[in-house]
Amino acid sequence: MSANFDGRAIRVTIPMEQMTDWVESDRVGVEARSQTGGQILVEKDFQCLHRPVEQEPDAYPHPLMT
């Protein structure tokens, strides 16, 4: 995993195998140290517990939802 800043935006790159493994698991995030020494943490976006699911169709189901 790596991160680069081009002066306007930060681009985080995660190898496909690591990304697939993370998405298909119950792990909340993936983390690594960048080549420049910075810490990178990417976490799943969970659905809010106080909003209808329809308002966040792309979010992961919240682990506390039954």
C-alpha positions in Angstrom: 0.0 0.0 0.0 1.3 3.5 -0.8 0.2 7.1 -0.7 1.3 10.0 -2.9 0.5 13.7 -2.7 0.6 15.6 -6.0 0.1 19.1 -4.6 -3.7 18.9 -4.8 -4.8 15.4 -3.8 -3.6 12.4 -1.9 -3.8 9.1 -3.9 -3.8 5.9 -1.9 -3.0 2.7 -3.8 -3.8 -0.7 -2.4 -2.7 -4.0 -4.1 -5.8 -5.8 -5.5 -5.1 -9.0 -3.5 -5.0 -7.0 -0.2 -8.0 -4.9 -1.2 -10.1 -8.0 -2.1 -9.0 -9.7 1.1 -10.1 -6.7 3.2 -13.4 -6.1 1.5 -14.5 -9.7 1.8 -13.5 -9.9 5.5 -15.0 -8.4 8.7 -11.8 -6.3 9.3 -12.7 -2.6 9.5 -9.5 -1.2 8.1 -6.1 -1.8 6.5 -3.0 0.1 7.5 0.6 0.4 6.4 3.6 2.8 6.6 4.3 4.7 3.4 7.7 4.8 1.8 8.2 8.3 3.3 7.4 7.1 6.8 3.8 8.3 7.1 1.1 6.1 8.5 -1.8 5.1 6.2 -5.1 3.9 7.5 -8.1 3.2 5.3 -11.4 2.1 6.9 -14.7 0.9 5.6 -17.6 3.4 5.5 -20.4 1.8 7.6 -24.0 2.8 7.4 -25.2 5.1 10.1 -27.4 3.6 12.8 -29.7 6.7 12.9 -30.5 7.1 9.2 -32.4 4.9 6.8 -30.2 2.4 4.9 -31.5 3.8 1.6 -29.7 7.1 2.2 -26.3 5.3 2.2 -26.6 2.6 -0.4 -22.8 2.2 -1.0 -21.9 1.9 2.7 -21.1 -1.4 4.4 -23.7 -2.8 6.7 -23.0 -1.6 10.3 -21.8 -4.4 12.5 -24.2 -3.4 15.3 -27.3 -3.7 13.0 -29.3 -6.8 13.5 
